[in-house]
């Protein structure tokens, strides 16, 4: 009896291979052949599931978005499982996801940054919903900062997003360790959420 193929599992295998390959060599260097080699399958099989490199890139971008959302939710749940979460707990948990602390988050940040830069010149990527995530994150932060009575919540949300993105980049560039970046972020949050 022939083995049944799980097409979604096969697509995920290919997409994950693209993400690993992009994290190692850069998104610009990824080809259908390099993805096939990373996945341990033929180029023809990659092309069966994705007619073009663009389709594969868009599928990977969608997968990145889903996984990032899951990681943020997991981090918020873990940070707030003992008691009702404070706005600071939620804000900190979300912003810390911008600091690459493990291989998965490092891959996410490398590849997401490459996608964001590529979207500036590639019209097919420019309109992708996942690239609107910073706007959604800003609105989320504004809501929680407002709930905590933080003065000027809109400006503070911009500052926090810029700070966390900059710290994430500094970790990728080995300017500081994940622990040092986390300490800087927590230091700023301590000043921002200081009670009178």
Contact map, one row per residue, 1 for C-alpha under 8 A:
1110000000000000000000000000000000000000000000000000000000000000000000000000000000000000000000000000000000000000000000000000000000000000000000000000000000000000000000000000000000000000000000000000
1111000000000000000000000000000000000000000000000000000000000000000000000000000000000000000000000000000000000000000000000000000000000000000000000000000000000000000000000000000000000000000000000000
1111100000000000000000000000000000000000000000000000000000000000000000000000000000000000000000000000000000000000000000000000000000000000000000000000000000000000000000000000000000000000000000000000
0111110000000000000000000000000000000000000000000000000000000000000000000000000000000000000000000000000000000000000000000000000000000000000000000000000000000000000000000000000000000000000000000000
0011111001000000000000000000000000000000000000000000000000000000000000000000000000000000000000000000000000000000000000000000000000000000000000000000000000000000000000000000000000000000000000000000
0001111111000000000000000000000000000000000000000000000000000000000000000000000000000000000000000000000000000000000000000000000000000000000000000000000000000000000000000000000000000000000000000000
0000111111100000000000000000000000000000000000000000000000000000000000000000000000000000000000000000000000000000000000000000000000000000000000000000000000000000000000000000000000000000000000000000
0000011111110000000000000000000000000000000000000000000000000000000000000000000000000000000000000000000000000000000000000000000000000000000000000000000000000000000000000000000000000000000000000000
0000011111111000000000000000000000000000000000000000000000000000000000000000000000000000000000000000000000000000000000000000000000000000000000000000000000000000000000000000000000000000000000000000
0000111111111100000000000000000000000000000000000000000000000000000000000000000000000000000000000000000000000000000000000000000000000000000000000000000000000000000000000000000000000000000000000000
0000001111111110000000000000000000000000000000001000000000000000000000000000000000000000000000000000000000000000000000000000000000000000000000000000000000000000000000000000000000000000000000000000
0000000111111111000000000000000000000000000000000000000000000000000000000000000000000000000000000000000000000000000000000000000000000000000000000000000000000000000000000000000000000000000000000000
0000000011111111100000000000000000000010000000000000000000000000000000000000000000000000000000000000000000000000000000000000000000000000000000000000000000000000000000000000000000000000000000000000
0000000001111111110000000000000000110010000001000000000000000000000000000000000000000000000000000000000000000000000000000000000000000000000000000000000000000000000000000000000000000000000000000000
0000000000111111111000000000000000000000000000000000000100110010000000000000000000000000000000000000000000000000000000000000000000000000000000000000000000000000000000000000000000000000000000000000
0000000000011111111100000000000000000000000000000000000000010000000000000000000000000000000000000000000000000000000000000000000000000000000000000000000000000000000000000000000000000000000000000000
0000000000001111111110000000000000110110000000000000000000000000000000000000000000000000000000000000000000000000000000000000000000000000000000000000000000000000000000000000000000000000000000000000
0000000000000111111111000000010001100100000000000000000000010000000000000000000000000000000000000000000000000000000000000000000000000000000000000000000000000000000000000000000000000000000000000000
0000000000000011111111100000000000000000000000000000000000010000000000000000000000000000000000000000000000100010000000000000000000000000000000000000000000000000000000000000000000000000000000000000
0000000000000001111111110000000000000100000000000000000000000000000000000000000000000000000000000000000000100000000000000000000000000000000000000000000000000000000000000000000000000000000000000000
0000000000000000111111111110010001100100000000000000000000000000000000000000000000000000000000000000000000000000000000000000000000000000000000000000000000000000000000000000000000000000000000000000
0000000000000000011111111111110000000000000000000000000000000000000000000000000000000000000000000000000000000010000000000000000000000000000000000000000000000000000000000000000000000000000000000000
0000000000000000001111111110000000000000000000000000000000000000000000000000000000000000000000000000000000100110000000000000000000000000000000000000000000000000000000000000000000000000000000000000
0000000000000000000111111100000000000000000000000000000000000000000000000000000000000000000000000000000000000000000000000000000000000000000000000000000000000000000000000000000000000000000000000000
0000000000000000000011111111110000000000000000000000000000000000000000000000000000000000000000000000000000000000000000000000000000000000000000000000000000000000000000000000000000000000000000000000
0000000000000000000011111111110000000000000000000000000000000000000000000000000000000000000000000000000000000110010000000000000000000000000000000000000000000000000000000000000000000000000000000000
0000000000000000000011101111110000000000000000000000000000000000000000000000000000000000000000000000000000000010011000000000000000000000000000000000000000000000000000000000000000000000000000000000
0000000000000000000001001111110000000000000000000000000000000000000000000000000000000000000000000000000000000000000000000000000000000000000000000000000000000000000000000000000000000000000000000000
0000000000000000000001001111111000000000000000000000000000000000000000000000000000000000000000000000000000000000000000000000000000000000000000000000000000000000000000000000000000000000000000000000
0000000000000000010011001111111101100000000000000000000000000000000000000000000000000000000000000000000000000000000000000000000000000000000000000000000000000000000000000000000000000000000000000000
0000000000000000000000000000111111100000000000000000100000000000000000000000000000000000000000000000000000000000000000000000000000000000000000000000000000000000000000000000000000000000000000000000
0000000000000000000000000000011111110000001001100000100000000000000000000000000000000000000000000000000000000000000000000000000000000000000000000000000000000000000000000000000000000000000000000000
0000000000000000000000000000001111111000011000000000000000000000000000000000000000000000000000000000000000000000000000000000000000000000000000000000000000000000000000000000000000000000000000000000
0000000000000000010010000000011111111100000000000000000000000000000000000000000000000000000000000000000000000000000000000000000000000000000000000000000000000000000000000000000000000000000000000000
0000000000000100110010000000011111111110001001000000000000000000000000000000000000000000000000000000000000000000000000000000000000000000000000000000000000000000000000000000000000000000000000000000
0000000000000100100000000000000111111111111011000000000000000000000000000000000000000000000000000000000000000000000000000000000000000000000000000000000000000000000000000000000000000000000000000000
0000000000000000000000000000000011111111111000000000000000000000000000000000000000000000000000000000000000000000000000000000000000000000000000000000000000000000000000000000000000000000000000000000
0000000000000000110110000000000001111111100000000000000000000000000000000000000000000000000000000000000000000000000000000000000000000000000000000000000000000000000000000000000000000000000000000000
0000000000001100100000000000000000111111100000000000000000000000000000000000000000000000000000000000000000000000000000000000000000000000000000000000000000000000000000000000000000000000000000000000
0000000000000000000000000000000000011111110000000000000000000000000000000000000000000000000000000000000000000000000000000000000000000000000000000000000000000000000000000000000000000000000000000000
0000000000000000000000000000000000011111111011000000000000000000000000000000000000000000000000000000000000000000000000000000000000000000000000000000000000000000000000000000000000000000000000000000
0000000000000000000000000000000010011001111111000000000000000000000000000000000000000000000000000000000000000000000000000000000000000000000000000000000000000000000000000000000000000000000000000000
0000000000000000000000000000000110111000111111100000000000000000000000000000000000000000000000000000000000000000000000000000000000000000000000000000000000000000000000000000000000000000000000000000
0000000000000000000000000000000000000000011111110000000000000000000000000000000000000000000000000000000000000000000000000000000000000000000000000000000000000000000000000000000000000000000000000000
0000000000000000000000000000000000010000111111111000000000000000000000000000000000000000000000000000000000000000000000000000000000000000000000000000000000000000000000000000000000000000000000000000
0000000000000100000000000000000100110000111111111100000000000000000000000000000000000000000000000000000000000000000000000000000000000000000000000000000000000000000000000000000000000000000000000000
0000000000000000000000000000000100000000001111111111000000000000000000000000000000000000000000000000000000000000000000000000000000000000000000000000000000000000000000000000000000000000000000000000
0000000000000000000000000000000000000000000111111110000000000000000000000000000000000000000000000000000000000000000000000000000000000000000000000000000000000000000000000000000000000000000000000000
0000000000100000000000000000000000000000000011111110000000000000000000000000000000000000000000000000000000000000000000000000000000000000000000000000000000000000000000000000000000000000000000000000
0000000000000000000000000000000000000000000001111111101100000000000000000000000000000000000000000000000000000000000000000000000000000000000000000000000000000000000000000000000000000000000000000000
0000000000000000000000000000000000000000000000111111101000000000000000000000000000000000000000000000000000000000000000000000000000000000000000000000000000000000000000000000000000000000000000000000
0000000000000000000000000000000000000000000000100111111100000000000000000000000000000000000000000000000000000000000000000000000000000000000000000000000000000000000000000000000000000000000000000000
0000000000000000000000000000001100000000000000000111111110000000000000000000000000000000000000000000000000000000000000000000000000000000000000000000000000000000000000000000000000000000000000000000
0000000000000000000000000000000000000000000000000001111111000000000000000000000000000000000000000000000000000000000000000000000000000000000000000000000000000000000000000000000000000000000000000000
0000000000000000000000000000000000000000000000000111111111100000000000000000000000000000000000000000000000000000000000000000000000000000000000000000000000000000000000000000000000000000000000000000
0000000000000010000000000000000000000000000000000101111111110000000000000000000000000000000000000000000000000000000000000000000000000000000000000000000000000000000000000000000000000000000000000000
0000000000000000000000000000000000000000000000000000111111111000000000000000000000000000000000000000000000000000000000000000000000000000000000000000000000000000000000000000000000000000000000000000
0000000000000000000000000000000000000000000000000000011111111100000000000000000000000000000000000000000000000000000000000000100000000000000000000000000000000000000000000000000000000000000000000000
0000000000000010000000000000000000000000000000000000001111111110000000000000000000000000000000000000000000000000000000000000000000000000000000000000000000000000000000000000000000000000000000000000
0000000000000011011000000000000000000000000000000000000111111111000000000000000000000000000000000000000000000000000000000000000000000000000000000000000000000000000000000000000000000000000000000000
0000000000000000000000000000000000000000000000000000000011111111100000000000000000000000000000000000000000000001001000000000000001000000000000000000000000000000000000000000000000000000000000000000
0000000000000000000000000000000000000000000000000000000001111111110000000000000000000000000000000000000000000000000000000000000001000000000000000000000000000000000000000000000000000000000000000000
0000000000000010000000000000000000000000000000000000000000111111111000000000000000000000000000000000000000000000000000000000000000000000000000000000000000000000000000000000000000000000000000000000
0000000000000000000000000000000000000000000000000000000000011111111100000000000000000000000000000000000000010001000000000000000000000000000000000000000000000000000000000000000000000000000000000000
0000000000000000000000000000000000000000000000000000000000001111111110000000000000000000000000000000000000000000000000000000000001000000000000000000000000000000000000000000000000000000000000000000
0000000000000000000000000000000000000000000000000000000000000111111111000000000000000000000000000000000000000000000000000000000000000000000000000000000000000000000000000000000000000000000000000000
0000000000000000000000000000000000000000000000000000000000000011111111100000000000000000000000000000000000000000000000000000000000000000000000000000000000000000000000000000000000000000000000000000
0000000000000000000000000000000000000000000000000000000000000001111111110000000000000000000000000000000000010000000000000000000000000000000000000000000000000000000000000000000000000000000000000000
0000000000000000000000000000000000000000000000000000000000000000111111111000000000000000000000000000000000000000000000000000000000000000000000000000000000000000000000000000000000000000000000000000
0000000000000000000000000000000000000000000000000000000000000000011111111100000000000000000000000000000000000000000000000000000000000000000000000000000000000000000000000000000000000000000000000000
0000000000000000000000000000000000000000000000000000000000000000001111111110000000000000000000001000000000000000000000000000000000000000000000000000000000000000000000000000000000000000000000000000
0000000000000000000000000000000000000000000000000000000000000000000111111111000000000000000011001000000000000000000000000000000000000000000000000000000000000000000000000000000000000000000000000000
0000000000000000000000000000000000000000000000000000000000000000000011111111100000000000000000000000000000000000000000000000000000000000000000000000000000000000000000000000000000000000000000000000
0000000000000000000000000000000000000000000000000000000000000000000001111111110000000000000000000000000000000000000000000000000000000000000000000000000000000000000000000000000000000000000000000000
0000000000000000000000000000000000000000000000000000000000000000000000111111111000000000000011001000000000000000000000000000000000000000000000000000000000000000000000000000000000000000000000000000
0000000000000000000000000000000000000000000000000000000000000000000000011111111100000000110011000000000000000000000000000000000000000000000000000000000000000000000000000000000000000000000000000000
0000000000000000000000000000000000000000000000000000000000000000000000001111111110000000000000000000000000000000000000000000000000000000000000000000000000000000000000000000000000000000000000000000
0000000000000000000000000000000000000000000000000000000000000000000000000111111110000000000000000000000000000000000000000000000000000000000000000000000000000000000000000000000000000000000000000000
0000000000000000000000000000000000000000000000000000000000000000000000000011111111001000110010000000000000000000000000000000000000000000000000000000000000000000000000000000000000000000000000000000
0000000000000000000000000000000000000000000000000000000000000000000000000001111111111000110000000000000000000000000000000000000000000000000000000000000000000000000000000000000000000000000000000000
0000000000000000000000000000000000000000000000000000000000000000000000000000111111111000000000000000000000000000000000000000000000000000000000000000000000000000000000000000000000000000000000000000
0000000000000000000000000000000000000000000000000000000000000000000000000000001111110000000000000000000000000000000000000000000000000000000000000000000000000000000000000000000000000000000000000000
0000000000000000000000000000000000000000000000000000000000000000000000000000000111111000000000000000000000000000000000000000000000000000000000000000000000000000000000000000000000000000000000000000
0000000000000000000000000000000000000000000000000000000000000000000000000000000111111100000000000000000000000000000000000000000000000000000000000000000000000000000000000000000000000000000000000000
0000000000000000000000000000000000000000000000000000000000000000000000000000001110111111110000000000000000000000000000000000000000000000000000000000000000000000000000000000000000000000000000000000
0000000000000000000000000000000000000000000000000000000000000000000000000000000000011111110000000000000000000000000000000000000000000000000000000000000000000000000000000000000000000000000000000000
0000000000000000000000000000000000000000000000000000000000000000000000000000000000001111111000000000000000000000000000000000000000000000000000011011000000000000000000000000000000000000000000000000
0000000000000000000000000000000000000000000000000000000000000000000000000000000000001111111100000000000000000000000000000000000000000000000000010001000000000000000000000000000000000000000010001000
0000000000000000000000000000000000000000000000000000000000000000000000000001001100001111111110000000000000000000000000000000000000000000000000000000000000000000000000000000000000000000000000000000
0000000000000000000000000000000000000000000000000000000000000000000000000001001100001111111111000000000000000000000000000000000000000000000000010000000000000000000000000000000000000000000000000000
0000000000000000000000000000000000000000000000000000000000000000000000000000000000000011111111100000000000000000000000000000000000000000000010010000000000000000000000000000000000000000000000000000
0000000000000000000000000000000000000000000000000000000000000000000000000000000000000001111111110000000000000000000000000000000000000000000000000000000000000000000000000000000000000000010010000000
0000000000000000000000000000000000000000000000000000000000000000000000010011001000000000111111111000000000000000000000000000000000000000000000000000000000000000000000000000000000000000000000000000
0000000000000000000000000000000000000000000000000000000000000000000000010011000000000000011111111100000000000000000000000000000000000000000000000000000000000000000000000000000000000000000000000000
0000000000000000000000000000000000000000000000000000000000000000000000000000000000000000001111111110000000000000000000000000000000000000000000000000000000000001100100000000000000000000000000000000
0000000000000000000000000000000000000000000000000000000000000000000000000000000000000000000111111110000000000000000000000000000000000000000000000000000000000000000100000000000000000100100000000000
0000000000000000000000000000000000000000000000000000000000000000000000110010000000000000000011111111000010000000000000000000000000000000000000000000000000000000000000000000000000000000000000000000
0000000000000000000000000000000000000000000000000000000000000000000000000000000000000000000001111111000000001000000000000000000000000000000000000000000000000000000110110000000000000000000000000000
0000000000000000000000000000000000000000000000000000000000000000000000000000000000000000000000111111100010000000000000000000000000000000000000000000000000000000000110110010000001001100000000000000
0000000000000000000000000000000000000000000000000000000000000000000000000000000000000000000000001111111011001000000000000000000000000000000000000000000000000000000000010011000001000000000000000000
0000000000000000000000000000000000000000000000000000000000000000000000000000000000000000000000000011111011000000000000000000000000000000000000000000000000000000000000000000000001000000000000000000
0000000000000000000000000000000000000000000000000000000000000000000000000000000000000000000000000001111111000000000000000000000000000000000000000000000000000000000000000000000000000000000000000000
0000000000000000000000000000000000000000000000000000000000000000000000000000000000000000000000000001111111100000000000000000000000000000000000000000000000000000000000000000000000000000000000000000
0000000000000000000000000000000000000000000000000000000000000000000000000000000000000000000000000000011111110000000000000000000000000000000000000000000000000000000000000000000000000000000000000000
0000000000000000000000000000000000000000000000000000000000000000000000000000000000000000000000001011111111111000000000000000000000000000000000000000000000000000000000000000000000000000000000000000
0000000000000000000000000000000000000000000000000000000000000000000000000000000000000000000000000001111111111100000000000000000000000000000000000000000000000000000000000001000000000000000000000000
0000000000000000001100100000000000000000000000000000000000000000000000000000000000000000000000000000001111111110000000000000000000000000000000000000000000000000000000000000000000000000000000000000
0000000000000000000000000000000000000000000000000000000000000001000100000000000000000000000000000000000111111111000000000000000000000000000000000000000000000000000000000000000000000000000000000000
0000000000000000000000000000000000000000000000000000000000000000000000000000000000000000000000000101000011111111100000000000000000000000000000000000000000000000000000010000000000000000000000000000
0000000000000000000000100100000000000000000000000000000000000000000000000000000000000000000000000000000001111111110000000000000000000000000000000000000000000000000000000001000000000000000000000000
0000000000000000001001100110000000000000000000000000000000000000000000000000000000000000000000000000000000111111111000000000000000000000000000000000000000000000000000000000000000000000000000000000
0000000000000000000000000000000000000000000000000000000000001001000000000000000000000000000000000000000000011111111100000000000000000000000000000000000000000000000000000000000000000000000000000000
0000000000000000000000000000000000000000000000000000000000000000000000000000000000000000000000000000000000001111111110000000000000000000000000000000000000000000000000000000000000000000000000000000
0000000000000000000000000110000000000000000000000000000000000000000000000000000000000000000000000000000000000111111111000000000000000000000000000000000000000000000000000000000000000000000000000000
0000000000000000000000000010000000000000000000000000000000001000000000000000000000000000000000000000000000000011111111100000100000000000000000000000000000000000000000000000000000000000000000000000
0000000000000000000000000000000000000000000000000000000000000000000000000000000000000000000000000000000000000001111111110000000000100000000000000000000000000000000000000000000000000000000000000000
0000000000000000000000000000000000000000000000000000000000000000000000000000000000000000000000000000000000000000111111111000000000000000000000000000000000000000000000000000000000000000000000000000
0000000000000000000000000000000000000000000000000000000000000000000000000000000000000000000000000000000000000000011111111100100000000000000000000000000000000000000000000000000000000000000000000000
0000000000000000000000000000000000000000000000000000000000000000000000000000000000000000000000000000000000000000001111111111110000000000000000000000000000000000000000000000000000000000000000000000
0000000000000000000000000000000000000000000000000000000000000000000000000000000000000000000000000000000000000000000111111110010000000000000000000000000000000000000000000000000000000000000000000000
0000000000000000000000000000000000000000000000000000000000000000000000000000000000000000000000000000000000000000000011111110010000000000000000000000000000000000000000000000000000000000000000000000
0000000000000000000000000000000000000000000000000000000000000000000000000000000000000000000000000000000000000000000001111111110000000000000000000000000000000000000000000000000000000000000000000000
0000000000000000000000000000000000000000000000000000000000000000000000000000000000000000000000000000000000000000000000111111111000000000000000000000000000000000000000000000000000000000000000000000
0000000000000000000000000000000000000000000000000000000000000000000000000000000000000000000000000000000000000000000000100111111100000000000000000000000000000000000000000000000000000000000000000000
0000000000000000000000000000000000000000000000000000000001000000000000000000000000000000000000000000000000000000001001100111111100000000000000000000000000000000000000000000000000000000000000000000
0000000000000000000000000000000000000000000000000000000000000000000000000000000000000000000000000000000000000000000000111111111100100000000000000000000000000000000000000000000000000000000000000000
0000000000000000000000000000000000000000000000000000000000000000000000000000000000000000000000000000000000000000000000000011111110100000000000000000000000000000000000000000000000000000000000000000
0000000000000000000000000000000000000000000000000000000000000000000000000000000000000000000000000000000000000000000000000001111111110000000000000000000000000000000000000000000000000000000000000000
0000000000000000000000000000000000000000000000000000000000000000000000000000000000000000000000000000000000000000000000000000001111111000000000000000000000000000000000000000000000000000000000000000
0000000000000000000000000000000000000000000000000000000000001100100000000000000000000000000000000000000000000000000000000000000111111000000000000000000000000000000000000000000000000000000000000000
0000000000000000000000000000000000000000000000000000000000000000000000000000000000000000000000000000000000000000000100000000011111111100000000000000000000000000000000000000000000000000000000000000
0000000000000000000000000000000000000000000000000000000000000000000000000000000000000000000000000000000000000000000000000000000111111111000000000000000000000000000000000000000000000000000000000000
0000000000000000000000000000000000000000000000000000000000000000000000000000000000000000000000000000000000000000000000000000000011111111100000000000000000000000000000000000000000000000000000000000
0000000000000000000000000000000000000000000000000000000000000000000000000000000000000000000000000000000000000000000000000000000000111111110000000000000000000000000000000000000000000000000000000000
0000000000000000000000000000000000000000000000000000000000000000000000000000000000000000000000000000000000000000000000000000000000011111111000000000000000000000000000000000000000000000000000000000
0000000000000000000000000000000000000000000000000000000000000000000000000000000000000000000000000000000000000000000000000000000000011111111100000000000000000000000000000000000000000000000000000000
0000000000000000000000000000000000000000000000000000000000000000000000000000000000000000000000000000000000000000000000000000000000001111111110000000000000000000000000000000000000000000000000000000
0000000000000000000000000000000000000000000000000000000000000000000000000000000000000000000000000000000000000000000000000000000000000111111111000000000001001100100000000000000000000000000000000000
0000000000000000000000000000000000000000000000000000000000000000000000000000000000000000000000000000000000000000000000000000000000000011111111100000000000000000000000000000000000000000000000000000
0000000000000000000000000000000000000000000000000000000000000000000000000000000000000000000000000000000000000000000000000000000000000001111111110000000000000000000000000000000000000000000000000000
0000000000000000000000000000000000000000000000000000000000000000000000000000000000000000001000000000000000000000000000000000000000000000111111111000000010001000000000000000000000000000000000000000
0000000000000000000000000000000000000000000000000000000000000000000000000000000000000000000000000000000000000000000000000000000000000000011111111100000011011000000000000000000000000000000000000000
0000000000000000000000000000000000000000000000000000000000000000000000000000000000000000000000000000000000000000000000000000000000000000001111111110000010000000000000000000000000000000000000000000
0000000000000000000000000000000000000000000000000000000000000000000000000000000000000011011000000000000000000000000000000000000000000000000111111111000000000000000000000000000000000000000000000000
0000000000000000000000000000000000000000000000000000000000000000000000000000000000000010000000000000000000000000000000000000000000000000000011111111110010011000000000000000000000000000000000000000
0000000000000000000000000000000000000000000000000000000000000000000000000000000000000000000000000000000000000000000000000000000000000000000001111111111010000000000000000000000000000000000000000000
0000000000000000000000000000000000000000000000000000000000000000000000000000000000000010000000000000000000000000000000000000000000000000000000111111110000000000000000000000000000000000000000000000
0000000000000000000000000000000000000000000000000000000000000000000000000000000000000011000000000000000000000000000000000000000000000000000000011111110000000000000000000000000000000000000000001000
0000000000000000000000000000000000000000000000000000000000000000000000000000000000000000000000000000000000000000000000000000000000000000000000001111111000000000000000000000000000000000000000000000
0000000000000000000000000000000000000000000000000000000000000000000000000000000000000000000000000000000000000000000000000000000000000000000000001111111110000000000000000000000000000000000000011000
0000000000000000000000000000000000000000000000000000000000000000000000000000000000000000000000000000000000000000000000000000000000000000000000000100111110010000000000000000000000000000000000000000
0000000000000000000000000000000000000000000000000000000000000000000000000000000000000000000000000000000000000000000000000000000000000000000000000000011111110000000000000000000000000000000000000000
0000000000000000000000000000000000000000000000000000000000000000000000000000000000000000000000000000000000000000000000000000000000000000000011101100011111111000000000000000000000000000000000000000
0000000000000000000000000000000000000000000000000000000000000000000000000000000000000000000000000000000000000000000000000000000000000000010001000000000111111100000000000000000000000000000000000000
0000000000000000000000000000000000000000000000000000000000000000000000000000000000000000000000000000000000000000000000000000000000000000000000000000000111111110000000000000000000000000000000000000
0000000000000000000000000000000000000000000000000000000000000000000000000000000000000000000000000000000000000000000000000000000000000000000001001000001111111111000000000000000000000000000000000000
0000000000000000000000000000000000000000000000000000000000000000000000000000000000000000000000000000000000000000000000000000000000000000010011001000000011111111100000000000000000000000000000000000
0000000000000000000000000000000000000000000000000000000000000000000000000000000000000000000000000000000000000000000000000000000000000000010000000000000001111111110000000000000000000000000000000000
0000000000000000000000000000000000000000000000000000000000000000000000000000000000000000000000000000000000000000000000000000000000000000000000000000000000111111111000000000000000000000000000000000
0000000000000000000000000000000000000000000000000000000000000000000000000000000000000000000000100000000000000000000000000000000000000000000000000000000000011111111100000000000000000000000000000000
0000000000000000000000000000000000000000000000000000000000000000000000000000000000000000000000100000000000000000000000000000000000000000010000000000000000001111111110000000000000000000000000000000
0000000000000000000000000000000000000000000000000000000000000000000000000000000000000000000000000000000000000000000000000000000000000000000000000000000000000111111111000000000000000000000000000000
0000000000000000000000000000000000000000000000000000000000000000000000000000000000000000000000000000000000000000000000000000000000000000000000000000000000000011111111100000000000000000100000000000
0000000000000000000000000000000000000000000000000000000000000000000000000000000000000000000000110110000000000000000000000000000000000000000000000000000000000001111111110000000000000000100000000000
0000000000000000000000000000000000000000000000000000000000000000000000000000000000000000000000000110000000000000000000000000000000000000000000000000000000000000111111111000000000000000000000000000
0000000000000000000000000000000000000000000000000000000000000000000000000000000000000000000000000000000000000000000000000000000000000000000000000000000000000000011111111100000000000000000000000000
0000000000000000000000000000000000000000000000000000000000000000000000000000000000000000000000000110000000000000000000000000000000000000000000000000000000000000001111111110000000001000000000000000
0000000000000000000000000000000000000000000000000000000000000000000000000000000000000000000000000111000000001000000000000000000000000000000000000000000000000000000111111111000000001000000000000000
0000000000000000000000000000000000000000000000000000000000000000000000000000000000000000000000000000000000000000000000000000000000000000000000000000000000000000000011111111100000000000000000000000
0000000000000000000000000000000000000000000000000000000000000000000000000000000000000000000000000000000000000000000000000000000000000000000000000000000000000000000001111111111100001000000000000000
0000000000000000000000000000000000000000000000000000000000000000000000000000000000000000000000000011000000000000000000000000000000000000000000000000000000000000000000111111111111001000000000000000
0000000000000000000000000000000000000000000000000000000000000000000000000000000000000000000000000001000001000100000000000000000000000000000000000000000000000000000000011111111000000000000000000000
0000000000000000000000000000000000000000000000000000000000000000000000000000000000000000000000000000000000000000000000000000000000000000000000000000000000000000000000001111111100000000000000000000
0000000000000000000000000000000000000000000000000000000000000000000000000000000000000000000000000000000000000000000000000000000000000000000000000000000000000000000000000111111110000000000000000000
0000000000000000000000000000000000000000000000000000000000000000000000000000000000000000000000000000000000000000000000000000000000000000000000000000000000000000000000000111111110000000000000000000
0000000000000000000000000000000000000000000000000000000000000000000000000000000000000000000000000000000000000000000000000000000000000000000000000000000000000000000000000110111111011000000000000000
0000000000000000000000000000000000000000000000000000000000000000000000000000000000000000000000000000000000000000000000000000000000000000000000000000000000000000000000000010011111111000000000000000
0000000000000000000000000000000000000000000000000000000000000000000000000000000000000000000000000011100000000000000000000000000000000000000000000000000000000000000000000010000111111100000000000000
0000000000000000000000000000000000000000000000000000000000000000000000000000000000000000000000000000000000000000000000000000000000000000000000000000000000000000000000000000000011111110000000000000
0000000000000000000000000000000000000000000000000000000000000000000000000000000000000000000000000000000000000000000000000000000000000000000000000000000000000000000000000000000111111111000000000000
0000000000000000000000000000000000000000000000000000000000000000000000000000000000000000000000000010000000000000000000000000000000000000000000000000000000000000000000110110000111111111100000000000
0000000000000000000000000000000000000000000000000000000000000000000000000000000000000000000000010010000000000000000000000000000000000000000000000000000000000000000000000000000001111111110000000000
0000000000000000000000000000000000000000000000000000000000000000000000000000000000000000000000000000000000000000000000000000000000000000000000000000000000000000000000000000000000111111111000000000
0000000000000000000000000000000000000000000000000000000000000000000000000000000000000000000000000000000000000000000000000000000000000000000000000000000000000000000000000000000000011111111100000000
0000000000000000000000000000000000000000000000000000000000000000000000000000000000000000000000010000000000000000000000000000000000000000000000000000000000000000001100000000000000001111111110000000
0000000000000000000000000000000000000000000000000000000000000000000000000000000000000000000100000000000000000000000000000000000000000000000000000000000000000000000000000000000000000111111111000000
0000000000000000000000000000000000000000000000000000000000000000000000000000000000000000000000000000000000000000000000000000000000000000000000000000000000000000000000000000000000000011111111100000
0000000000000000000000000000000000000000000000000000000000000000000000000000000000000000000000000000000000000000000000000000000000000000000000000000000000000000000000000000000000000001111111110000
0000000000000000000000000000000000000000000000000000000000000000000000000000000000000001000100000000000000000000000000000000000000000000000000000000000000000000000000000000000000000000111111111000
0000000000000000000000000000000000000000000000000000000000000000000000000000000000000000000000000000000000000000000000000000000000000000000000000000000000000000000000000000000000000000011111111100
0000000000000000000000000000000000000000000000000000000000000000000000000000000000000000000000000000000000000000000000000000000000000000000000000000000000000000000000000000000000000000001111111100
0000000000000000000000000000000000000000000000000000000000000000000000000000000000000000000000000000000000000000000000000000000000000000000000000000010000000000000000000000000000000000000111111100
0000000000000000000000000000000000000000000000000000000000000000000000000000000000000001000000000000000000000000000000000000000000000000000000000001010000000000000000000000000000000000000011111110
0000000000000000000000000000000000000000000000000000000000000000000000000000000000000000000000000000000000000000000000000000000000000000000000000000000000000000000000000000000000000000000001111111
0000000000000000000000000000000000000000000000000000000000000000000000000000000000000000000000000000000000000000000000000000000000000000000000000000000000000000000000000000000000000000000000001111
0000000000000000000000000000000000000000000000000000000000000000000000000000000000000000000000000000000000000000000000000000000000000000000000000000000000000000000000000000000000000000000000000111
